[in-house]
């Protein structure tokens, strides 16, 4: 399981990369492996939207299930990976790179403290894979 | 199938859940309501019930015994005998679409054929199977449009010439979203206004524009410009159709419709109060993930044999669980099958023939009625098989209809009941089943009541 140490993770398996006050988000390697092949991606937000933590921002359909991507941090949407629906297999093959979904300008950076670091997330994943 | 339990099975179940007797299960229902005394008539034998039911049914008029000029959304067309005999085959006889569908290849093939026929007829790329009736299909177009724009566009623009019941059903479906603004008709509220009057209502906040084709009053408009206006504002454009008319008219896909909905009853489904009818729903391919219900696709299996699969069920509860945005179980699959059989039997040329007969007979009727002194037929726009007649001022549509019934004629639709400004206007529908004699008799009775 690939769990980069420079990222933060939510309990619902989203990752967050913080640069300045902008957070990039996507779903973790664990999440994509649980879902299997992604067959549909739909963004629920547009650039400019103010979105609260835990809102549903993307829905994914996989060969196995449908899943929502919940926003791990509140803020304003400043980037949407609009090409993603055309390269959605990258969510499976490169979840932390090309598989990114949104860029959020943080409105409450304090929320980052509530997210897991790589070690804690690793434990959390292992607990669930048994 | 519901199998009643035996006493001993009941005992066993009660014991497991720790309840003494059945009555204890209803303890929470106030005593007065628990087993109320029902005021029922004494029991009858099967023979007695049969004869009583027959007596009751004799109080109905039916279109076999009277000449029918009533339309307004449901039409009296000929149904070839093969429709019913194929429909009643045990393999097909269910209103449900299967949840474990691939085992029912015949049902899936029928749905596939249905989708293909309706998509072709409407000029759309995808078609679901199906909705309850025209009204719920129109309402679903509203739901789709609202979600398509992620609930951000809140204006809906409807023509007053969309069937009043369809508009009402759309409003009901969307009434849970108080932020929505449903605009019905332009400011002057003239029900017979030209559809171009709607363009002033379309703005950047508009999710959906809905028109009818032929419209509720039977008129045929070219909606190319209005569709363009809707698209320029970024809105979706939905067209409510009568499928028989499409045997003759240009398909809505050719003038920019994104969604085509309609009542499928004219395609081999008998007139009946309360249905079952059939809701047609077809759309452009880019809306395919937004469709409710199910889509069947054709494929080949591992040995290269043709087979059918449930390709897409994007919004339904058995796929999306608590995130579902639709739950179509009884999809009127049997009615979709009836329309499939009907369309296959009449074929492309047959459908055109039916449509032409309706058109020409209706135009003959309109001509004859227009010639009666005091009567005028709404003109100026082409119409299909239905038209509006303005009666002489003192004539009451309801009374005229009563009089027509005495002559075994089921008269037209009293427009005043839905459009107060159209009091003493009757809408008359003519189909291939109306004979020249029937039309002439209708005119005679009109003349007679006018002189009375």
Interface residues (C-beta under 8 A of the other chain):
Chain A: X40 X42 X44 X45 X46 X59 X61 X66 X68
Chain B: X150 X152 X289 X314 X319 X320 X321 X323
